[in-house]
Amino acid sequence: MPSVVLKVRRPPSSGTDDATPGSAKPLFRGQGGTDYVCGSCGVVIAEGMGPNQHVIVDTAVCSGCGAENEFPPELRA
């Protein structure tokens, strides 16, 4: 499955050192074949997105590290 690394808008704060990327779960799930991953730690933020699937937000905070990631324009609704 191909993956796209998201652009980090704001890096993780120093208070997120206790984050555990291994236990983080995607914020969005699709029915396609492309994963969108955090540009800081590599955790999947949007899993299995298809060409006609979109997210309703411009950015998302990674549940693994706390970095704010920006979704590419083609993925935004």
N, C-alpha and C positions, 0 to 999 in steps of 0.2 A: 504494500500500500504506500503510495507516495505521501510525502509530508512536506508542508510549507512552514518555514520558520517565520514567526510573526515578528514585527518590528516592536522593540521595547520603547515605550514612551516614557516610562518612569521605572528606574531600577528598583529592586527590592529594598525596603528600608532595613536599617541595621537591626531592627527588632524582630526580623523574621528568620533569624539564624536557626530557630528550633523547628522550622518547617521540614516536613518529610515528603519530598517529591515522590517517593515510592508509593505512598498511600493516597496521593492526589487523584481525583477523578475528573473526567471531562465535564465542562460546563454545558456543552452542546453535543448532541449525537444525531448523525444523519444516516442516510441509507446509501451513501455513495462510497467512493474509494479514496478520498483525500483527507489526511489528518492535518490540522493546523496546530503547531506546537509553540510553546513559550520560547521566546527568543533569549531568555536568560538561563532557564534550567532544562528545557526540553520536554516538560510535561505536556501531554496532549490536552489542549483546551477545547477544540472542536474536532470530534472524532467522526470519521467516515462521511464527510460532507460530499454531496453530489453536485453536479454542475448547475442544477436548478434550485439548490437549497441555499438559504441565506440565514444570517444571524440578524437580530433586531437592534444590535448595539454596535457602536464604533470601536469600543475598547472593552477589555475584560481584565480583571485582576487574576493572576495565576493562583490557583489553590495550593500549589506546591511551594512557591517561593515568595509570592506577594508582588511580583513585578507587574506593572500595567502594560498590557500588550495591545497593539492596534491591529484590527482586522483589515485586510486589503479591501479596497473599494468594491471589487467584484463579488465579495462575500457578504457585503452589507445589503440589507433590504431597502 
